[in-house]
Amino acid sequence: MRFYTALTITIIFFGIFFTSCAYKQQQLLFQQADSLRTTQDYSGAGTSDYHIHSQDILQIRNLQSTRYIVDEEPTTATANGAGGTSSSGMASQGQTYQVNDDGTVALPVIGRVKVAGLTRAEAARVVEDLYRQKLLKDPIIDLKITNLKVTVLGEIRAQGNYPLVKDKTNLVEMIGEAGGLTEKANEKNIKIIRGDPRNPQITEVDLSKIKTLADPRIILQNNDIIYIAQNKRAVKNDQIINFSSTIQPILIILNTALIIYTFTRK
């Protein structure tokens, strides 16, 4: 009888213990000051000071006229008008060009232009000047680097690679783009990892601090890795789940043995 009572108390204890661990963590964002630790200071320039490399993909268009930047294509609409692509639609998007291994990009009419080592703004001015000299009266060249990206991992709704579509995309914007933090996320332990993988620069961000929003170190750069760790409660719950998966078969065996013992004593 004492054995039965002890076993019952043990089962109830584990039931209460596991139930109490089902608490849903709520993030406390932007509450306090002093928010970042980093291995190196960053300028906060984002991708505006990124220098073009070979194999980069450039999207180039002339805001004044797309005639010599985007190949004009005939409309290929179906009989009911669906599925077509008009030349004006192509023009609004601009044409993409890959930077060659020699650092040049081949552009309509003006030929190969050296762009490797230049920032986006510098390359746009070079292309603009060449078109002004050789062909167009008052070109306004818009140049974008379309292959820049960051990788978001850990406790985020949608892990993956995300393009950097503007010069100064910050961490908070990227988290929003990826669907926000999960309930397991530790908002006080978010890492931005960048630079040489053999000797990376790491910034630790605490999103519970309001001053994080104004800190230039959360401005993202090409190939940054954002990692959101689990909070302590989620780590503890995982440990408990692993433990319970081990202990449950033992409890079942003990309970079965108790039932058999009880029946045999009658």
N, C-alpha and C positions, 0 to 999 in steps of 0.2 A: 504493500500500500504506500509506503513511504517512497519507494522507487517511482511509482505511478505519479504521485504528487510532485516529486522533483522534476520529472520529465515534462509534466504539464506546465509547470512554472517556466521551465527552459524554453518550451515552444512559444509560450505567451511572450516571454522576454524578447525572443528573436523577432516575433511578429511586430511588436511595438517598435523595436529598434529599427527594423527595415522600413516601416511605415514612416517614422519620423525623418528618415533620410530622403524622402520623396519631395522635399521642399524645392520649390522653383526659384532659382536665383534671379533677382532683378538687378540690372546694372544701375549704378549710380554715376551718371555722367556729368562732367563739368561742374563739380562741386567745390573743389579746393584749389589752392595755388601750388606752385612748385611741381611741375608736371613731367619734366623730361630729364633723362640721363643719357649721355651719349659719349661715344669714344672719340668723337671729333666734331668740331663746329661745322655747320653747313650754311651756305649763303642764302638758301631759300629761293634760288633762281629757278628751280624746277628744271624743265626741259628747254628753257630759253637759252641756256648756255651750252646745250648739247651740241657737239661737233659732228657733222655728218661723216659717216663711214661708208666704205664700199658695201654693197648689198642692201643699203637702206632703200626704202621705197618712198619716193617723193610724189606728192600730188601738186601739180602746178596748173594754175589758170590765170588768165588775164582778166581782171575785173572790168576792164574797158571793152574788150572784145575777145571772144574765145576762138576766133577763126584760125589763128596760127598756133594755138596751144592744144586745142582739142580737135581731133579729126571729126569732120562733119559726117554723120552717118544717116542714111535714108531711114524714114519711118518704116517699121516692119510690122505694123498693126494687122491683126486678123480682121475678118469681115465684120465682126461686131465691135471692133475697136479695142478688144482686150489683148493684153500680152505684148503690146508694142513698145518700142523704145524710140523716142524722138530725139532728134539732134539737139534740141534745146535742153532736154533732160540730161543728156550726156554733158552738155556744156556747163550746166549748173554744178555738176559734180567735179569737173576737172579731170584731166588725164593723169595716170600714174606712170612713173618712170623709175627704173631701178638704177642705182649708182653702180657703175662698173668697177672691176677690180683695180683699174688705174685711177679711180677717184673721179671719173668724169660721168656726166649724164648726157645722153643724146637727145636733143630737143629739135622739134620741127624748125626747118629753115636755117637756124643759126648753128646747128651741128652740135659738136661735143663741147661741154662746158665743165671746167674743173670746179667741183663743189666740195670734195672731201676736205675736211679740216675746218670748214666754215660752219657757223651757226645757221639756224633757219633764216634769221633776218638778213645775215650777210649774203647767203646764197640767193635770197629773193632779190636783193639789190643788184647782184652781179647779173642775174638773168634779166632783170628789168633794164639795166643799162645796155646790154647787148641787143635786146629787142628794140630799144629806142634808137640805137645807132644804125641798125641794119634794116629795120622793117616798120615798126609801129611808131606812131606819133607820140602818144602819151600813155604808154602802158602802165598799168597798176598790177604788179605781179603778186599773187597770193601763193605762198609755198608752204606746204605742210609735210611733216615726216610721219607717215602713217603706220610705221611698224614699231613705234615706241610702245612699251607695255610695262605693267607691273604684275606680280603674281601674288594672289591673296590665298593664304592657307590657314588652317586651324578652325577655331570656333566662329565661323562666318556662315551665313545662310547659303551662299553659292561660291564655293571655292573655284579658283581658276585664274586664267590670264585675262587682264583687262587693258584695253588701249588707253594711252595717255593722249587724249584728244585736244587738250589745251596746255599752255605752257606751265601754269601753276595750279595743278590739281593737288589738293591736299588729302591727308589721310582720312579725314572725316567724310569728304566727298566720295572717296573710293569705297569706304565701308558702306555708305549708303547705296552706291552703285551695285555692290555685291549683296544687297538685301538686308544688311544690318547684322549685328552680333547675335549669336544664339544664346539661349538661356544658360548655357554652360560656360560662356566666355568670361574671362577675367579682364574687365575693362581697365584694370590697373597694371596689366602686364601685356602690352602690345609692342612687338619689336618690328622695327624697320631695318632690314639688312641690305646693305648695298656695297658695291665695290668688288674688289678681287675676292673670289670665293676662298682662296687660301689665306687671306687676311682681311676678312670683311669688316666694314664699319657698322656698328650696331647702335641704334637709337632705341631706348626703352621709353615708351609713351604710357602715361597714366591719364586715361580719358575721364577720370573722376575729377580732374582739375580744370577749372574754367580757363586758365591761362594757356592751356594747350592750343586753343583756337587761334591765338595770335602768334604762336611760336613758328619761326620760319623753318625749323627743322622737320616739321611734318609735311612740308612741300615735297612731293614725290618726284623721283628721277627715273630715267629709263632703267629697266631690269631690277628695280627694287623688289624685294620680297617682304611682304607683310605677313607676320605670323601672330595669331591671336591664341594665347594659351588658355587652358581650362582654369576655371576658378577652383579654389581649394575644396569647396563643397562637392563639385563635380568629380574631382580627383578622388575624394573620400568615398563618394557614392560608387564609383567604379571599383574601388578596392573592396567595398562591402559586397557588391554584386559578385565579384570574383570569389570572395570568401563564402558567400551564401550558396553559390553553385557547387562549392566543395562540401559544405556542411549539410546541405539539404538531404543528399542520399544517406548520410549517417543518421540523421534524425528519422528518416523514413524507416531505416532498418531497426532503430531503437524502438520506434512506435510499434512496428510489426511484432518485434520480440515481446513488447509489453502486452499486446493483445493476446498473443499465444500463451504467454505466462499466465495472464488473468483467466483464460478459459481452462487451462490445465489445472489451475488451483481449485476450480469449482468442483 
